[in-house]
Each structure stands twice: as structure tokens, then as C-alpha cells.
Amino acid sequence: MDITFVFAVALAATMIVVVLALIAIIIYQRWRIGEQNVFIERFIRQNEEMRQKMRKAGIV
């Protein structure tokens, strides 16, 4: 086999692996951010509920 062909195939395989790894990292990070947003949303909702209870009780 020609050495340039082997080198080209190895380089292409490496690039494919790197691109797939980057895609996996992007998907993982989006999943983590989405998971964190759920907790932030719950925290904000609980704060709003507490604020409304305080207004009804005349504290604020």
C-alpha cells in the first residue's frame, strides 16, 4: 500500500473521532444546562410563591 493512502485514512479517521467527541461534549453540556435550568426555575417559582404568601400575610 502507498504510505500517503495509509496516512490519509488515518488522518480522516482521527478527524471523524474528534468531530464525534466534540458533538458528544456539546450534547452533554446542553443536557447539563437544561438540568440546571430546571432547578433554577423551581427556585424562582418557590420564591414567588413565598413572596405572595408574605404579601397576603401583610409582611411585605
Summary of the structure (lengths in Angstrom):
residues: 60
radius of gyration: 25.8
end to end distance: 81.1
largest distance: 84.9
contacts: 113
relative contact order: 0.06
helix: 92%
strand: 0%
